[in-house]
Each structure stands twice: as structure tokens, then as C-alpha cells.
Amino acid sequence: MIIAMPMSRERLASHFTKAMQIGFHNEQSQLIKLVDNPALEGDCSAKKAMLELIIQQGTDIVIAQNIGERMLGKLLDAGISVSKGSASQTVATLLAQTVDLNLRLTDASQGRVSLKHATKGGCCHSTGGGCGCGSKASPSRLIEAPAAQVKFDKSVHYAGFRPLTNK
């Protein structure tokens, strides 16, 4: 089993793609490889290179404190588990906690929304050429259905709520 951890200053990085390096650990919690993070360049193709690096190393679990919903979704789609961690914890503690299934992120919506990506309308659609952060086969997770297409289930009842009263 391979565990990847984005690292800065020998600790878990607070932001996934802005980590200085990525540490790859084995199931005995030994560091087997430390690689400079290709995503530091910041553009979509650099983040794609980071994702490819993680996949190529045969990563089973990634530890992250803060991760964007797009990157989280791509990791999950690749079959890689993502475990929530904190930069205040030691590397040994973080590695040991990867067995705790309660710390796993299981849906892309658990990641942070990229406001920059949303304001650009999605970088792959702005210039026509695309930058590699998405494809026509996997539409952006940030696109919402028009209000006319949203259907509400009126059979749902919220019995546990009481109306507020002014006293």
C-alpha cells in the first residue's frame, strides 16, 4: 500500500496542490520517495501532472488537509482514497490514521469549491483549446442544472423542527 502526503516543511501541507513536495510512504510508514510537486506552477496542466504522478506511483491513499473539489473528484475517480488530516499532527500520526474510515472523504463535494475556476467559466471552455483540467467526457462538477429542471420531492417532511416564536 502506498500513501501519498503533500508536504511543506516536513509536515502535511495545508493546501493540497500548493505543497512543496509529495512524500510517498509504504505500509510500514517509511518514506520511500520524496518528489518536488509539479503543481507549484499553478496552471491546470501542472495540477494534472501532480495527479498523474500520484497515479503513476501506485498510490492507494492520499492524506489532505484542504483539497479542492475538482482534484478530490479526480482522485476518487482514479480509485484513490483520500483521508482527512491536519498539519498540526505529526507525520507518524497522520500515517497511522489512514486506517480510520471515518476520516475518508468519499465525495467530491467534500472538497473546497474553486471560486477562481467558477468565475472563469471553467478554464477548459474559455479559449476552446483547453488546458487539460477536464474533458468533454467528464463535465465540470460545478455546473448546476437550470432551476426549471430541478424537481423537489414534496413528500419529505421535517417533523423535528418547531416554528420560532417571539417572546
C-alpha positions in Angstrom: 0.0 0.0 0.0 1.3 3.4 -1.0 0.3 6.6 1.0 0.9 10.0 -0.6 1.2 13.1 1.5 1.6 16.6 0.2 4.3 18.2 2.4 5.8 21.5 3.2 8.5 22.0 5.9 8.4 18.2 6.7 4.7 18.4 7.7 1.4 17.9 5.9 0.8 20.9 3.7 -2.3 22.9 4.5 -3.3 23.1 0.8 -3.0 20.0 -1.4 -1.8 21.5 -4.7 0.4 24.1 -3.1 2.6 21.7 -1.2 6.4 22.0 -1.8 6.8 18.2 -2.2 4.9 15.0 -2.2 6.0 12.2 0.1 5.2 8.6 -0.8 5.2 6.2 2.2 4.8 2.4 2.4 2.5 0.5 4.8 5.3 0.5 7.4 5.1 4.3 7.4 8.6 4.5 5.8 9.2 7.3 3.4 10.1 5.6 0.1 10.1 8.7 -2.2 10.0 12.5 -1.9 9.2 14.4 -5.1 9.0 18.1 -5.9 5.4 19.0 -6.5 4.8 19.6 -10.2 1.6 21.6 -9.4 3.5 24.5 -7.9 3.4 26.2 -11.4 -0.3 26.6 -10.6 -1.9 26.1 -14.0 -4.3 23.3 -14.9 -1.6 21.3 -16.8 0.7 21.4 -13.7 -2.1 20.1 -11.5 -2.8 17.4 -14.0 0.9 16.4 -13.8 0.6 16.2 -10.0 -2.4 13.9 -10.4 -0.5 11.7 -12.9 2.5 11.5 -10.6 0.3 10.3 -7.7 -1.4 7.7 -10.0 1.9 6.5 -11.5 3.4 5.8 -8.0 0.6 3.3 -7.4 -0.9 5.4 -4.6 -3.7 3.8 -2.6 -4.4 6.7 -0.1 -3.8 10.4 -0.2 -3.8 12.5 3.0 -5.0 16.0 2.7 -6.0 18.9 4.9 -7.6 21.2 2.3 -8.3 20.0 -1.2 -10.4 21.4 -4.0 -13.5 19.5 -5.1 -12.1 19.1 -8.7 -8.9 17.5 -7.5 -10.7 15.4 -4.9 -13.2 14.2 -7.6 -10.3 13.2 -9.9 -8.5 11.3 -7.2 -11.7 9.4 -6.2 -12.5 8.7 -9.9 -9.0 7.2 -10.2 -9.8 4.8 -7.3 -7.6 6.6 -4.8 -8.9 7.0 -1.2 -8.5 10.4 0.4 -8.0 10.7 4.2 -8.6 14.0 6.0 -5.6 15.2 8.1 -4.3 18.2 9.9 -1.0 20.0 9.5 -0.8 20.2 13.3 -0.4 16.4 13.6 2.8 14.5 13.2 3.6 12.6 10.0 3.5 9.3 12.0 0.1 10.1 13.5 -1.3 11.0 10.0 0.0 7.8 8.5 -1.4 5.7 11.4 -4.8 7.4 11.0 -5.2 6.4 7.4 -6.9 3.2 8.6 -9.7 5.2 10.2 -12.5 5.1 7.6 -14.3 7.9 9.4 -11.6 10.3 8.2 -12.2 9.4 4.5 -13.6 11.9 2.0 -15.9 10.0 -0.2 -17.5 12.6 -2.5 -16.0 15.5 -4.5 -18.5 17.9 -2.8 -16.5 17.4 0.4 -13.6 19.4 -1.2 -13.4 23.2 -1.4 -15.1 24.9 -4.3 -12.7 26.7 -6.7 -14.1 30.2 -7.0 -11.4 31.1 -9.5 -12.4 28.2 -11.7 -16.1 29.0 -11.5 -15.6 32.7 -12.3 -13.6 31.8 -15.4 -16.5 29.5 -16.5 -14.1 26.6 -16.4 -10.7 27.1 -18.0 -11.3 24.3 -20.5 -14.2 26.1 -22.0 -12.8 29.7 -22.1 -10.4 29.5 -25.0 -11.6 26.4 -26.9 -8.2 24.7 -26.8 -8.5 23.5 -23.2 -5.7 23.1 -20.7 -6.1 19.5 -19.6 -8.1 20.1 -16.4 -11.2 18.4 -17.7 -12.7 16.9 -20.8 -16.0 16.7 -22.7 -16.4 13.2 -21.3 -16.3 14.4 -17.7 -18.2 17.7 -17.4 -17.3 20.1 -14.6 -18.8 19.2 -11.2 -19.5 22.9 -10.7 -22.2 23.1 -13.4 -25.7 23.3 -11.9 -28.9 22.3 -13.5 -31.2 25.2 -14.6 -33.9 25.9 -12.0 -36.6 24.7 -14.4 -35.1 21.2 -14.4 -34.8 20.9 -10.6 -37.6 18.8 -9.1 -38.5 18.9 -5.5 -39.8 15.9 -3.6 -42.8 17.4 -1.7 -43.3 14.2 0.2 -40.3 15.0 2.5 -41.5 16.2 6.0 -39.3 17.8 8.6 -41.1 16.8 11.8 -38.2 17.7 14.1 -38.4 21.5 13.5 -40.6 23.9 15.5 -41.6 27.3 14.4 -39.8 30.2 16.1 -41.9 32.3 18.4 -41.1 35.8 19.6 -41.3 36.1 23.4 
